[in-house]
Amino acid sequence: KFAMVAPDVQIDDGKGTILISSEEGETEANNHRKLSDFGIRNGTRLQADDFLQDYTLLINVLHSEDLGKDVEFEVVGDPPENIGPNPSEPASQNITNGSDDGAQPSTSTGKYV
């Protein structure tokens, strides 16, 4: 729904508990666990970052007994309008970290040590 490509999700409590990592295999052990296993309850905030799109989403977890039959969760709110690449933007334009200062990508072919 929010068009995240490679999200990292952590509990927004200052401890940095990572629930989902964009690094393959890093958090697979969490896949079978419930949110309550991590101490996530009504009112907990999660932070989802998609570094590939320079996009951060704060999620407020709210418990509700009023969901419809067979509905496990509901996303309430509107996703941002400008998610993902802009199809009207020319593909040849290189903008890094929001900077359009004319800098060009490196063409170095040297080996790293």
N, C-alpha and C positions, 0 to 999 in steps of 0.2 A: 504494500500500500504506500510506503514511503520511498520506494525506489532506491533503497540503499544497495550498493554493489558489494562492498566488503566491510560490513560493520564490525566494530568492537563495542561490546556492551559491558558496562561496569556499574556497580552499585554506587550511587552518588553520595557516599558517606565519608569520603576522605581517606578511606582505607585502601581503595583501589582494587576491590574484589572483582575480577574479570569473569563474567558469565559466558560471553561469546567473544571469540577472537577471530580476526580475519586471517591469522596465521593457521594454516592447515594442521589439524591434529592437536593444537594447543589446548582446546577446551572440550574435546570430544567426550571426556568423562562426565561432563555436565549435562549432556543431552538427555539422559534418563531421569535427571533429578528435577524435583519440583521447586518452584520459587521459594516456598516456605523452608526448604532445606538450606537456603542461604540466608534465612532470617528476613526475607522480603515479605512484608505485610502491608495492610492498608496504610497508605500515606508514604510508602517508600518511593524514592526517586531513583530512576535509572538514567544513565547517560549513554547514548548511542552515538558513536563517531564513525563517519565514513570518510577516511582521509583521502580516498581517491577522488571524492567530489567536494572536499573541503566543506563538509556538512555535519552539523551536530544537532541531535534531537534530545530533548529532556522529556522523560516519560514519568508521569505520576501514576503510581499503581493505586487504584481504588477498588476495594472489595464491594461486591454487590450480590445480593441474593435474588435480584429481579431480572436476571437474564432469561431469555426464552429457552424453551426445551432444546436440549442438545447444543446449546451455545456455551462454549467454555470461556470466551472472553469477547470484549468489544473494544474497538478503537474509536475513541471519541475525539474529535478535533479535525481540523483541516490540514492536509499536508501542505508544505510550502509550494508555491506555484512554480518556482524556478529550480527544479531538481534535474540533475543530469545535464548533458551537453546541450547547448543551444543549437538546434538544427539550422538556424538562419545565420550562424556565425561561420565565416569562411574557415575551411579546414586548415589552410596554410598559416593562419595566425597562431603564434605560440604565445600563450600567456601563462606564466608560472606564478603561483601563489597570488593571483590577482594583479600582478604587476605587468604593465605593458610598456616597459621602458626601452624596448627595442633590442634587448639582449637576445642573442642567438644561442642555441644549444651547442655544446662542445662538440668539436669534430676530431678531438684527439684520438689517436689509435694506440697510444702508449699503453704498456702493461702496468697494472697496479702491483705494488709490492706489499 
